Amino acid sequence: MTTYRIAEAAALLGVSNDTLRRWIDGGRVTTLASSGPQVIEGTDLAALAESLADSPDREQTRAASVSARNRLPGIVTRVKRDTVMAQVEMICGPYRLVSLMSSEAADDLGLEPGVRAIASVKSTNVVVEVP
């Protein structure tokens, strides 16, 4: 099971730690009970990321600072596979990205909802890496 500390999760969503803590306090996302720092399960974070991407009022706070050649850290929200190809959806801060790759490549990278990944965007290609 992949888990994220509050600061990691906030960075992946493109929000402040305080905003994410308010969402936790408001019941928008839950944390796992542990004796250490609060953590969020990867699949729960992926669901929250999807809900944020679907919001029409989603803030585009980082839009001006990202160029087409950037590497965008994010979280995998959905993977659709068939025998040959996989469609990988990610939320990278305020951005929703979709990459098409071979199913074998998606399997080799271990891409599943909740997994942290990096989308490298250059021209019309999106390359997905696991940090």
Helices and strands as residue ranges (DSSP letters): E 3-5, H 6-13, H 17-25, E 39-41, H 42-54, G 63-65, E 71-81, E 85-92, E 95-102, H 103-109, E 116-122, E 125-129
